[in-house]
Amino acid sequence: MRTFRAARPRVLLTVLAAGTLLLATACDDTAKPAQDHAAGTSAPATGVGGTPAATARATGEADPALKPFYGQQITWAACPADPQAEKAKIDTSGMKCGKLHVPLDYADPAADAIDLALIKYPAAKPDQRIGSLMVNPGGPGGSGVEMVEYGAKDFVGTLHDRFDVIGFDPRGTGGSSPVVCYDDKQHDAAEQQDEPLDPAERKAAHIRQSTDHAAACQARSGKLLPFVGTRNTARDLDVLRAVVGDKKLDYLGISYGTYLGALYAEEFPQNTGRLILDGAVDPAQDTLDHGVDQQVGFEKSFERFAADCVENHADECPLGKDKAAAAKKAADFLDGLHDSPLTAKDGRKLGRDLAWTGTIQMLYGDEKTSWKYLRVGLGMAMNMKRGDLLLAFADDYNGRDENGHYSPMEEANGAISCADAARPAPTPEHAKAAVDRLLAEAPLLSKGVTVDDYSEPGCAYWPFKTQEKPHTIRAEGSAPILVVGSTGDPATPYASAESLAKGFANATLLTRVGEGHGAFGKGNTCIDRAMEAYLTEGTMPAAGTRCT
């Protein structure tokens, strides 16, 4: 299941310079984005720390101007045919699709509106139905519709018996007025370009790419850009809650979806039901520091993968027999593709950045799932000079299908990230500290990084300037919130889950001991039972619970 995306190792030089590393992806305003959090000009005035200040205008159902939106009815019908789902033999016959009408600008609801794409997997046991379970898979930019359509098996059992599982594409993504900047050929051209190794050339390339990308997004989607932030999506989520008839929101958010859930709890604490925030993002953390933590997390995961390859899979491991040297051997090979790229069957080149992207994509999983495919992909590339499998992994990360068409995910990722938090340029001291830590703790993934890569603020060339800032979310008055963290999560390190849970006024932290990003759908019986018990019965796991 796709969740938060991670910044590309070499593009980290650009991403961290932008200061917008996604919580699983980073956002800078270049043609190669990453990710984080979002809001728009419709966001309320902010107080100390970026938290919403009191406004004269009512919000949610209390706002008379929003009555038509809260009072609408969704027309649920059979979902349109999806050739990809049919090819994968996914049965969607029991699912229903619909649209939700929401204001473009919550500060002026009557001015304009957009429709959000919805999907519903109706409860298998209607007589035992509790209500709706809203879900978000991460990103930002991930499709909630696809999460339900392609991930239905993860809900089969108690959750699907008791809930209508509802996914939606957040504004600016998927089928919900997606942000559009480039066409497929332009995306391909951008992905084929490795970042320059020379710092001065890299900075010039970043400025050029950022300027061009911002202009393209403004030209094609300028009307949307101020309003795709996560605070507005949280307001959309409250409209959806009311329209489907739920008094309280029951919600499962993964990765970036934890930020959406946290903002919802901040905006509408009185409407929170049972919220699970899995693979947590720390909304108070500086984006540069988060990016460094994430990069270190992937370095550690990469090292563990390489050691496992040598120690436990020697018959198929291309990394030699020295466990201590295995990770460097793989990194040296990937770096060498900058000057000696491999040619895939379709004629595209697998250079350094795409190869690293494919590698990072497979580190989202664990030793029981995606690591085995990464071993095969590296073996094909290193021993047979065939890079097609690593390129396929990178395509999956980048949202490129087998026909060369890109999903709106990357464009949405950058736009939402730049709408979510103001990102001033770090001080020279902060930038030096970040570089020193990267070179000490993530030398393989951060080779060549310099302080000069941090000379500009994040989203410097983006046409919309947000007032949102990172801040601790307390959500005073909310129902109890379950935060879930995994000790080996490279994309959203475990410390983020600890910080998010500690920041809430009413939350419990549940720990999964293991590799990979997120805990939901990982086959951990302890985690699954704890989540089901909380969602269906309201039973919170005991504080300090650790699932192995």
C-alpha positions in Angstrom: 0.0 0.0 0.0 1.4 3.4 -0.9 1.7 5.8 1.9 4.2 8.5 2.6 6.8 9.0 0.0 10.4 9.5 0.9 12.8 12.1 -0.5 15.1 10.8 -3.1 18.6 10.5 -1.7 20.4 12.6 -4.2 17.5 14.9 -4.8 17.8 15.4 -1.1 20.3 18.1 -2.0 17.5 20.0 -3.6 14.7 18.9 -1.3 16.5 19.7 1.9 17.6 23.0 0.4 13.9 23.7 -0.1 13.4 22.7 3.5 10.3 20.7 2.7 11.1 17.1 3.1 7.9 15.2 2.9 6.9 13.1 5.7 7.4 10.4 3.5 8.2 12.7 0.7 9.5 16.1 0.5 8.2 19.1 -1.2 10.3 21.5 -3.0 9.0 23.3 -6.0 11.2 21.6 -8.5 10.2 19.2 -11.2 11.2 16.4 -8.8 9.1 17.1 -5.7 8.9 15.5 -2.3 6.4 16.1 0.5 4.9 17.4 3.8 1.7 19.3 5.2 -0.8 22.0 3.8 -3.5 24.9 3.9 -4.6 27.9 1.9 -5.7 31.5 2.1 -8.9 30.2 3.4 -7.1 29.1 6.6 -8.0 31.0 9.7 -5.8 33.7 11.1 -3.0 32.1 13.1 -1.9 32.7 16.6 1.3 31.8 18.5 3.0 28.8 16.9 0.7 28.8 13.9 -2.3 27.4 15.7 -5.7 28.8 14.6 -6.6 32.0 16.3 -10.2 33.0 17.1 -12.0 34.4 14.1 -15.3 36.3 13.7 -16.5 33.7 11.3 -18.1 30.4 12.5 -16.6 27.2 11.2 -18.1 23.8 10.2 -21.8 23.3 10.7 -22.1 26.5 12.7 -21.4 28.6 9.6 -24.7 29.4 7.9 -22.9 29.8 4.6 -21.8 26.1 4.7 -25.4 24.8 5.2 -25.8 23.8 1.5 -22.7 21.7 1.7 -23.5 20.0 5.0 -27.0 19.4 3.8 -26.2 17.7 0.5 -26.9 14.1 -0.4 -24.3 11.8 -2.1 -25.5 9.8 -5.0 -23.8 6.4 -4.7 -23.6 4.3 -7.8 -21.6 1.5 -9.3 -17.9 2.5 -9.7 -16.7 3.1 -13.2 -14.7 0.3 -14.8 -11.0 0.3 -13.9 -8.8 -1.7 -16.4 -5.9 -1.8 -13.9 -8.1 -3.3 -11.2 -9.6 -5.8 -13.6 -6.1 -6.8 -14.8 -5.1 -7.4 -11.1 -8.3 -9.4 -10.7 -9.6 -7.1 -8.0 -13.4 -7.4 -7.5 -14.9 -4.0 -7.0 -18.5 -5.1 -7.7 -19.5 -4.5 -4.1 -18.1 -0.9 -4.0 -20.0 2.3 -4.7 -18.6 5.6 -5.9 -19.8 9.2 -5.6 -18.9 12.9 -5.4 -18.8 15.3 -2.5 -19.4 19.0 -3.3 -17.2 21.4 -1.2 -16.2 25.1 -1.3 -13.0 25.9 -3.1 -12.5 28.7 -0.5 -14.0 28.2 3.0 -13.7 31.9 3.6 -16.1 32.6 0.7 -18.1 29.4 0.2 -20.5 30.9 -2.3 -17.8 31.9 -4.7 -16.8 28.6 -6.2 -16.9 24.9 -5.4 -15.2 21.6 -6.4 -16.1 17.9 -6.3 -14.2 15.3 -4.4 -14.1 11.7 -5.6 -15.4 9.1 -3.1 -15.6 5.3 -2.8 -17.5 3.3 -0.3 -17.0 -0.4 0.6 -20.3 -1.0 2.4 -20.3 -2.9 5.7 -20.5 -6.7 5.1 -22.9 -7.1 8.2 -25.3 -4.2 8.0 -27.1 -5.3 11.2 -23.8 -4.9 13.1 -22.8 -1.6 11.4 -21.2 1.0 13.6 -20.9 3.8 11.0 -18.3 4.9 8.5 -14.5 4.5 8.7 -12.8 7.3 6.7 -9.3 6.5 5.4 -6.3 8.3 4.0 -3.1 6.5 2.7 -0.6 9.3 2.9 1.4 11.4 0.4 0.5 14.1 0.4 -1.1 13.3 -2.9 -2.1 9.6 -2.3 -5.5 8.5 -3.4 -8.0 7.4 -0.8 -10.2 5.9 -3.5 -7.3 3.7 -4.6 -6.5 2.8 -1.0 -10.0 1.2 -0.7 -10.2 -0.1 -4.2 -6.8 -1.8 -4.3 -6.4 -2.4 -0.6 -9.9 -3.9 0.3 -8.3 -7.1 1.5 -6.7 -5.1 4.4 -10.1 -4.3 5.7 -11.8 -7.7 5.2 -12.9 -9.1 8.5 -14.0 -7.2 11.6 -13.5 -3.7 10.1 -15.4 -4.4 6.9 -18.1 -6.3 8.8 -18.8 -3.3 11.1 -18.0 -0.2 9.0 -18.7 1.3 5.6 -15.0 1.9 4.6 -14.9 5.2 2.8 -11.9 6.6 0.8 -11.7 10.0 -0.8 -9.2 11.8 -3.0 -8.2 15.0 -1.1 -8.6 18.2 -3.0 -6.0 18.7 -5.7 -5.3 15.0 -6.0 -6.6 12.0 -8.0 -10.2 12.5 -9.1 -10.7 15.7 -7.0 -9.7 18.6 -9.2 -6.1 17.5 -9.4 -3.2 20.0 -9.6 -1.7 19.8 -13.1 1.7 21.2 -14.0 3.4 19.0 -16.6 2.4 16.5 -19.2 3.8 12.9 -19.3 6.6 13.7 -21.7 7.8 16.6 -19.5 7.6 14.3 -16.4 9.7 11.7 -18.2 12.3 14.3 -19.3 12.6 15.5 -15.7 12.9 12.1 -14.2 15.7 11.2 -16.7 18.0 14.0 -15.5 20.3 13.2 -12.6 21.1 16.0 -10.2 24.5 17.6 -11.1 27.4 16.5 -8.8 29.0 20.0 -8.8 27.4 22.1 -6.0 27.3 25.3 -8.1 25.8 23.5 -11.1 23.3 21.8 -8.8 22.2 25.1 -7.3 21.8 26.6 -10.7 19.8 23.6 -11.9 17.6 23.8 -8.8 16.8 27.4 -9.4 16.0 26.8 -13.0 13.8 23.7 -12.3 12.0 25.4 -9.4 11.2 28.5 -11.4 10.0 26.5 -14.4 7.9 24.2 -12.3 6.3 27.0 -10.3 5.4 28.8 -13.6 3.9 25.6 -15.1 1.8 24.9 -12.1 0.6 28.5 -11.9 -0.3 28.5 -15.6 -2.3 25.3 -15.4 -3.6 25.2 -11.8 -3.1 28.7 -10.4 -6.7 28.9 -9.2 -6.3 25.8 -7.0 -2.9 26.4 -5.5 -4.0 28.6 -2.5 -6.7 26.2 -1.5 -5.1 22.7 -1.6 -3.7 22.8 2.0 -4.4 20.1 4.6 -6.4 22.4 6.8 -9.0 22.8 4.0 -8.9 19.1 3.5 -9.7 18.6 7.2 -12.7 20.9 6.7 -13.8 18.8 3.7 -13.5 15.7 5.9 -15.9 17.2 8.4 -18.4 17.9 5.6 -18.1 14.3 4.5 -18.6 13.1 8.1 -21.9 15.0 8.4 -23.2 14.1 4.9 -22.8 10.3 5.4 -24.7 10.7 8.7 -22.0 10.2 11.3 -22.1 12.3 14.4 -18.4 11.6 15.1 -15.5 10.9 12.8 -13.9 7.4 12.9 -10.7 7.6 10.9 -7.6 5.7 9.9 -4.8 7.9 8.6 -1.4 6.6 7.5 1.8 8.6 7.2 0.8 12.1 5.9 -2.7 10.9 6.7 -1.7 11.3 10.4 -1.2 15.0 9.8 -4.6 15.3 8.2 -6.1 13.5 11.2 -4.3 15.7 13.6 -5.4 18.9 11.9 -9.0 17.5 11.9 -8.7 17.0 15.7 -7.4 20.5 16.1 -10.2 22.0 13.9 -13.1 19.9 15.2 -12.2 18.3 18.5 -15.8 18.0 19.4 -16.5 15.8 16.3 -13.7 13.3 16.8 -14.7 9.7 17.3 -12.0 7.0 17.1 -8.9 8.2 15.3 -6.0 6.0 14.5 -2.8 7.8 13.3 -0.3 5.3 12.0 3.2 6.0 10.8 3.0 9.4 12.4 4.3 12.8 11.3 5.4 15.3 14.0 3.5 18.5 13.0 5.7 20.6 15.3 9.1 19.5 13.8 11.0 21.9 11.6 10.9 20.6 8.1 14.7 20.5 7.7 15.2 18.5 10.9 12.4 16.1 9.8 14.2 15.7 6.4 17.4 14.8 8.2 15.7 12.4 10.5 14.1 10.7 7.5 17.3 10.5 5.5 19.0 8.9 8.5 16.1 6.5 8.8 16.5 5.3 5.2 20.2 5.0 5.6 19.7 2.7 8.6 17.1 0.7 6.8 19.4 0.4 3.7 22.2 -0.9 6.0 19.8 -3.4 7.6 18.6 -4.6 4.2 22.2 -5.0 2.9 23.3 -7.0 6.1 20.2 -9.2 5.8 21.0 -9.8 2.1 24.5 -11.1 2.9 23.7 -13.0 6.1 20.4 -14.6 5.2 20.2 -14.8 1.4 23.7 -15.4 0.3 22.5 -17.6 -2.7 20.8 -14.6 -4.3 22.6 -11.6 -2.8 24.7 -9.5 -5.2 26.5 -7.6 -2.4 29.3 -10.0 -1.6 30.1 -11.8 1.6 31.2 -9.0 3.9 28.1 -7.9 5.8 29.8 -4.7 7.0 30.7 -3.6 3.5 27.5 -4.7 1.7 25.6 -1.4 2.0 28.6 0.6 0.6 29.0 -1.8 -2.3 25.4 -1.3 -3.3 25.6 2.5 -2.8 28.8 2.7 -4.9 27.0 0.8 -7.7 24.0 3.1 -7.6 26.2 6.2 -7.6 28.1 4.9 -10.5 25.0 5.0 -12.7 25.3 8.8 -12.8 28.1 8.3 -15.4 27.2 4.9 -16.7 23.4 4.5 -16.8 21.7 1.3 -17.8 19.3 1.2 -20.8 15.9 -0.3 -20.2 13.9 -2.2 -22.7 11.7 0.8 -23.4 14.8 2.9 -24.2 14.7 4.9 -21.0 17.9 5.3 -18.9 18.3 4.1 -15.4 20.6 6.7 -13.9 21.7 7.3 -10.3 18.6 9.2 -9.1 16.0 6.8 -10.6 18.0 3.8 -9.3 18.1 5.3 -5.8 14.4 6.1 -6.0 13.6 2.5 -6.9 15.7 1.3 -4.0 14.1 3.7 -1.5 10.7 2.7 -2.7 11.3 -0.9 -1.7 12.6 0.1 1.8 9.1 1.1 2.7 8.4 -2.6 3.1 10.2 -5.1 5.2 12.3 -8.3 5.1 9.2 -10.4 4.5 7.9 -8.4 1.5 9.6 -5.9 -0.6 13.2 -6.6 0.5 13.2 -9.8 -1.6 12.3 -7.9 -4.7 15.0 -5.3 -4.0 17.5 -8.1 -3.8 16.4 -9.4 -7.2 16.3 -5.9 -8.7 19.8 -5.0 -7.5 21.1 -8.4 -8.7 19.7 -7.9 -12.2 21.3 -4.5 -12.4 24.7 -5.3 -10.9 25.2 -8.7 -12.4 23.3 -8.6 -15.6 23.3 -4.9 -16.4 19.5 -4.9 -16.6 17.9 -2.1 -14.8 14.3 -2.7 -15.8 13.2 -3.9 -12.3 14.7 -1.0 -10.4 13.2 1.3 -13.0 9.8 -0.3 -12.4 10.2 0.3 -8.6 11.0 4.0 -9.3 8.0 4.3 -11.7 5.8 3.0 -8.9 7.2 5.6 -6.5 6.7 8.4 -9.2 3.2 7.3 -10.1 4.1 6.3 -13.7 2.1 3.4 -15.1 3.1 0.9 -17.8 1.7 3.1 -20.5 3.9 6.1 -19.5 1.1 8.0 -17.9 1.8 9.8 -14.6 -0.8 10.1 -11.8 -1.5 13.5 -10.3 0.4 12.4 -7.1 3.7 14.2 -7.7 2.1 17.5 -8.7 -0.3 17.3 -5.7 2.6 16.5 -3.4 4.5 19.6 -4.2 1.5 21.9 -4.2 0.1 20.6 -0.9 3.5 20.7 0.8 4.1 24.3 -0.2 0.6 25.2 1.0 1.1 23.5 4.4 3.9 25.4 6.1 6.0 28.5 5.7 9.6 27.3 5.2 12.2 30.1 5.8 15.8 29.5 4.9 17.7 27.9 7.7 20.3 29.9 9.5 23.9 29.1 8.5 24.4 27.4 11.9 21.2 25.2 11.4 22.3 24.3 7.8 25.8 23.3 9.0 24.4 21.2 11.8 22.1 19.4 9.3 25.0 18.7 6.9 27.3 17.6 9.7 24.7 15.1 10.9 23.9 13.8 7.4 27.5 13.2 6.6 28.0 11.5 9.9 24.8 9.4 10.1 23.7 9.0 6.5 26.9 9.2 4.4 25.8 6.8 1.7 22.5 8.5 0.9 23.9 12.1 1.4 27.1 11.9 -0.5 28.2 15.3 -1.7 25.8 17.4 0.3 27.0 20.9 1.2 25.8 23.8 3.3 25.3 25.7 0.0 22.4 23.4 -0.8 20.4 25.1 2.0 20.9 28.7 0.9 17.2 29.3 -0.1 13.9 29.0 1.7 11.6 26.1 0.8 9.1 26.8 -1.9 11.0 30.0 -2.7 9.6 30.3 -6.2 6.1 29.0 -5.5 3.4 31.4 -6.5 1.4 31.0 -3.2 2.8 31.9 0.2 1.1 30.2 3.1 0.8 31.5 6.7 0.8 27.9 8.1 3.6 27.0 10.4 4.8 23.8 12.1 3.3 23.7 15.6 2.3 21.3 18.4 -1.2 20.0 18.0 -3.0 19.6 21.4 -6.6 19.0 20.2 -8.0 19.9 23.6 -11.4 18.4 24.1 -11.0 15.6 21.5 -11.9 11.9 22.1 -8.9 9.6 22.9 -6.6 9.3 19.9 -4.5 6.2 19.1 -1.0 6.9 17.6 0.9 4.0 16.1 4.6 4.0 15.4 7.1 1.4 14.1 10.6 1.2 15.4 12.1 0.5 12.0 10.1 3.0 10.0 12.4 4.9 7.7 9.9 7.4 6.3 8.4 8.6 9.5 10.8 7.6 12.2 9.5 6.3 15.5 10.5 9.4 17.4 7.8 11.3 15.4 5.1 9.0 16.7 6.4 9.6 20.2 6.3 13.4 19.7 2.8 13.4 18.1 1.3 11.3 20.9 3.0 13.4 23.6 1.7 16.6 22.0 -1.9 15.6 22.1 -4.0 16.3 25.2 -5.5 12.8 25.0 -3.6 10.1 23.2 -2.0 6.7 23.6 1.0 5.4 21.7 1.0 1.8 20.3 4.4 0.5 19.1 5.1 -2.1 16.4 8.6 -3.5 16.7 9.7 -4.1 13.1 10.8 -2.8 9.7 8.9 -0.8 7.2 6.6 2.2 7.0 3.3 2.0 8.9 1.8 -0.8 10.8 -1.6 -1.3 9.2 -1.8 -4.1 6.7 1.6 -5.5 7.8 0.2 -8.8 9.1 1.0 -8.2 12.7 -1.7 -9.9 14.7 -1.1 -7.9 17.8 -1.4 -4.6 15.9 -4.5 -5.7 14.0 -6.3 -6.8 17.1 -5.5 -3.6 18.9 -6.7 -1.4 16.0 -9.9 -3.5 15.6 -10.7 -3.4 19.4 -10.2 0.4 19.5 -12.3 1.1 16.3 -15.1 -1.3 17.1 -15.3 -1.3 20.9 -13.5 1.9 21.9 -11.0 -0.2 23.9 -7.6 1.6 23.9 -4.5 -0.7 24.3 -2.6 -0.3 27.5 -0.1 2.4 27.6 3.4 1.1 26.6 2.0 -1.8 24.5 4.7 -3.1 22.1 3.8 -5.6 19.3 6.6 -7.8 17.9 
